[in-house]
Amino acid sequence: MSKRQIVTPAQVSLRLLLAWRRTTNRDRMGTDRNAGAGSHSDMNIDDELEPLTVYHYDVSPAMNRLVTHVLKMIPDHYTEEFPSFSVFERYSRWGAHVEEGGNIFCDPSLLNLPWDVAIGTLAHEFAHVFLKHTGKGGLGDEREADDLACRWGFRKQMKAMRELYGPPAED
């Protein structure tokens, strides 16, 4: 069952970025797909993004830039398996957190943190989404998300994040 909804220009731009990465990945694998064919207006976004789909994206332009930056840094070979997620700019006492269903909540204060801390925080949350954590795994899930974010190339940013927030701890 496909979700259909009205999207804003910011949502479309992120969805097209992810669709472009997905299409580019297919081209690198030697398929006959032409990534440059067609315009953005005639792309069927939902078809292009399956299963990598952002169903909802409700953030400010500044948060959009941060989220897009982090997504671009995730190695291409992970995007094929990336589950659907939603991003909301709402209060989070941890700067950002993930709830069941891949809903990422980014606190607006995240934008006031040092850039590396903000990137590390978001990379950690995207790792939770990728690993399909539900928020019930405790310290094990936190460590696993940290490890994956480091494998994605966010080691420096994760170090900055952990220097500010400290090591994972039970809530």
Phi and psi in degrees as a GROMACS rama.xvg file:
@    title "Ramachandran Plot"
@    xaxis  label "Phi"
@    yaxis  label "Psi"
@TYPE xy
-94.4242  137.361  SER-2
-86.4489  130.087  LYS-3
-117.583  134.354  ARG-4
-158.763  163.349  GLN-5
-76.1634  136.196  ILE-6
-121.94  153.278  VAL-7
-86.9892  166.66  THR-8
-56.3648  -36.9989  PRO-9
-64.0312  -39.4016  ALA-10
-64.0866  -44.726  GLN-11
-62.8179  -41.206  VAL-12
-63.9013  -40.96  SER-13
-67.0707  -41.6786  LEU-14
-63.8736  -39.2878  ARG-15
-67.6312  -37.1233  LEU-16
-58.2772  -48.2588  LEU-17
-67.1905  -37.5417  LEU-18
-64.9683  -41.0157  ALA-19
-62.9589  -43.8241  TRP-20
-61.8389  -40.9101  ARG-21
-64.8444  -45.2318  ARG-22
-64.5806  -43.203  THR-23
-61.1019  -40.0793  THR-24
-60.8016  -42.5415  ASN-25
-62.1743  -41.0137  ARG-26
-63.0959  -38.8225  ASP-27
-65.2562  -23.5917  ARG-28
-87.5125  6.77871  MET-29
88.0505  17.7962  GLY-30
-78.6316  167.869  THR-31
-90.8288  12.1822  ASP-32
-71.0702  135.741  ARG-33
-101.11  106.691  ASN-34
-64.149  -24.5168  ALA-35
-88.4678  -2.45334  GLY-36
-72.3254  140.499  ALA-37
76.7594  164.892  GLY-38
-101.436  168.267  SER-39
-59.2384  -33.3418  HIS-40
-70.1863  -24.9472  SER-41
-103.581  10.6137  ASP-42
-77.9456  139.833  MET-43
-90.9211  96.36  ASN-44
-58.4951  -44.1263  ILE-45
-61.7065  -38.827  ASP-46
-67.6662  -41.904  ASP-47
-63.1563  -31.9895  GLU-48
-96.2676  -4.09596  LEU-49
-69.4627  125.669  GLU-50
-92.5065  3.80746  PRO-51
-83.7978  92.531  LEU-52
-132.443  130.979  THR-53
-96.0237  109.973  VAL-54
-81.1973  -26.8497  TYR-55
-152.142  141.288  HIS-56
-147.194  96.6366  TYR-57
-120.062  82.4395  ASP-58
-141.431  164.705  VAL-59
-72.5804  164.227  SER-60
-57.8366  -38.2004  PRO-61
-65.1412  -42.4854  ALA-62
-67.6842  -36.0406  MET-63
-57.1663  -44.5017  ASN-64
-62.5858  -42.3694  ARG-65
-64.1424  -49.3964  LEU-66
-60.0152  -45.9784  VAL-67
-62.6092  -40.9976  THR-68
-59.4081  -46.6198  HIS-69
-64.9142  -44.3877  VAL-70
-61.4226  -37.7213  LEU-71
-66.0642  -27.6874  LYS-72
-81.1032  -16.8434  MET-73
-69.5619  128.512  ILE-74
-54.5332  140.403  PRO-75
-54.0014  -38.6312  ASP-76
-66.4029  -12.2466  HIS-77
-86.4783  -22.0408  TYR-78
-68.1703  -26.8667  THR-79
-62.5069  -31.2503  GLU-80
-103.682  3.48188  GLU-81
-69.3749  126.038  PHE-82
-73.7506  166.727  PRO-83
-66.0788  149.924  SER-84
-151.999  164.905  PHE-85
-127.892  146.977  SER-86
-124.416  128.876  VAL-87
-128.071  140.841  PHE-88
-95.7155  96.877  GLU-89
-143.972  167.029  ARG-90
-57.3355  135.941  TYR-91
-146.606  123.156  SER-92
-67.4842  -13.5269  ARG-93
-102.904  8.14627  TRP-94
92.7954  -41.6565  GLY-95
-164.904  153.166  ALA-96
-157.722  162.227  HIS-97
-113.979  137.302  VAL-98
-113.192  168.132  GLU-99
-50.1734  143.25  GLU-100
89.9923  7.43488  GLY-101
77.0823  23.3379  GLY-102
-85.8227  116.165  ASN-103
-100.546  126.595  ILE-104
-109.978  117.626  PHE-105
-108.768  120.11  CYS-106
-71.7626  138.208  ASP-107
-55.9392  -27.6558  PRO-108
-65.3588  -16.9888  SER-109
-55.6453  -33.2737  LEU-110
-71.8038  -14.8162  LEU-111
-93.5306  -5.13367  ASN-112
-82.2634  161.649  LEU-113
-53.8373  143.677  PRO-114
-52.116  -46.8227  TRP-115
-62.3292  -36.0771  ASP-116
-67.1444  -44.9533  VAL-117
-62.1746  -43.2092  ALA-118
-64.3905  -45.7313  ILE-119
-61.1805  -40.5435  GLY-120
-62.3605  -46.7331  THR-121
-69.7254  -38.9692  LEU-122
-59.622  -41.6088  ALA-123
-60.2463  -43.6548  HIS-124
-68.7981  -39.2504  GLU-125
-64.1694  -33.3925  PHE-126
-63.6421  -40.8792  ALA-127
-57.5909  -44.6066  HIS-128
-61.8688  -47.6061  VAL-129
-59.2942  -39.369  PHE-130
-82.5283  -2.33275  LEU-131
58.703  40.2676  LYS-132
-72.3753  144.631  HIS-133
-107.674  2.92342  THR-134
88.1796  4.85424  GLY-135
-111.252  4.51603  LYS-136
-90.5046  -5.09351  GLY-137
63.5214  -145.79  GLY-138
-59.9601  -35.1811  LEU-139
-59.2689  -44.5765  GLY-140
-65.1697  -38.9735  ASP-141
-63.6092  -45.3647  GLU-142
-66.0126  -40.5323  ARG-143
-62.9015  -41.2591  GLU-144
-65.7142  -41.9654  ALA-145
-59.6663  -46.5979  ASP-146
-61.015  -44.8142  ASP-147
-64.9302  -43.4766  LEU-148
-59.1347  -38.6074  ALA-149
-64.944  -42.6286  CYS-150
-63.4933  -30.1265  ARG-151
-71.9167  -9.84534  TRP-152
105.942  12.5842  GLY-153
-99.8321  27.8735  PHE-154
-57.6034  -47.5048  ARG-155
-62.0995  -43.1347  LYS-156
-69.3786  -36.5931  GLN-157
-66.8837  -38.5611  MET-158
-62.0066  -44.6209  LYS-159
-62.6275  -41.2369  ALA-160
-63.0925  -46.8903  MET-161
-69.4242  -29.0509  ARG-162
-65.6274  -34.1209  GLU-163
-80.5148  -48.6407  LEU-164
-91.0074  -18.2137  TYR-165
86.7266  174.917  GLY-166
-68.7882  160.652  PRO-167
-56.0456  141.208  PRO-168
-142.683  154  ALA-169
-64.1629  139.866  GLU-170
